[in-house]
Amino acid sequence: MRIREQHDFREATVAAHQTGKGYKVYSTQFEVHHSTVRKIIHKWKTFKTSDCAMLRETAKDPRATCLS
């Protein structure tokens, strides 16, 4: 999946969850494993977003981008 497709998939998963159906119902609808759907919903409930978080800002530490 491309990044934009992942974002659209996550938003569609959250929207389907808000209708009140179970994980397995819309995991079969989206053709993914139910644990994937559960992870997305759990992240949305915890952080109120389903986007991927940035892991590290390398601009603050220029040594992190050094190859040698």
C-alpha positions in Angstrom: 0.0 0.0 0.0 1.1 3.5 -0.7 1.1 6.1 2.0 -2.0 7.9 0.7 -3.8 4.5 0.4 -2.8 3.6 4.0 -4.2 6.9 5.2 -7.5 6.4 3.3 -7.7 2.8 4.6 -7.2 4.0 8.2 -9.8 6.7 7.9 -12.3 4.2 6.4 -11.6 1.7 9.2 -12.3 4.4 11.8 -15.5 5.5 10.0 -16.7 1.8 9.9 -15.9 1.4 13.6 -18.1 4.4 14.4 -21.1 2.7 12.8 -21.0 0.1 15.7 -20.1 -3.0 13.8 -17.5 -5.5 15.1 -13.8 -5.9 14.0 -14.5 -9.1 12.0 -17.3 -7.6 10.0 -15.2 -4.8 8.5 -12.0 -6.8 8.4 -13.7 -9.1 5.9 -15.1 -6.0 4.2 -11.5 -4.5 3.8 -9.9 -8.0 3.3 -7.4 -7.6 6.1 -6.7 -9.5 9.3 -8.9 -8.5 12.2 -5.9 -7.8 14.4 -4.9 -5.1 11.9 -8.2 -3.5 12.3 -8.0 -3.8 16.0 -4.6 -2.1 16.1 -5.9 0.9 14.0 -9.0 1.3 16.3 -6.9 1.0 19.4 -4.5 3.7 18.2 -7.4 5.9 17.2 -9.0 5.5 20.7 -5.8 6.2 22.5 -4.3 9.1 20.4 -7.5 10.4 18.6 -5.6 9.9 15.3 -4.9 7.0 13.1 -1.9 8.5 11.3 1.6 7.2 11.7 3.7 9.2 14.1 7.1 10.5 13.2 9.7 8.5 14.9 12.6 10.9 15.2 13.5 14.4 14.1 17.0 14.3 12.7 17.2 18.1 12.4 17.7 18.4 16.1 20.7 16.0 16.0 22.8 16.3 12.8 24.9 13.4 13.9 22.0 11.0 13.3 22.3 11.6 9.6 26.1 11.1 9.5 27.1 8.0 7.5 30.6 7.6 8.9 
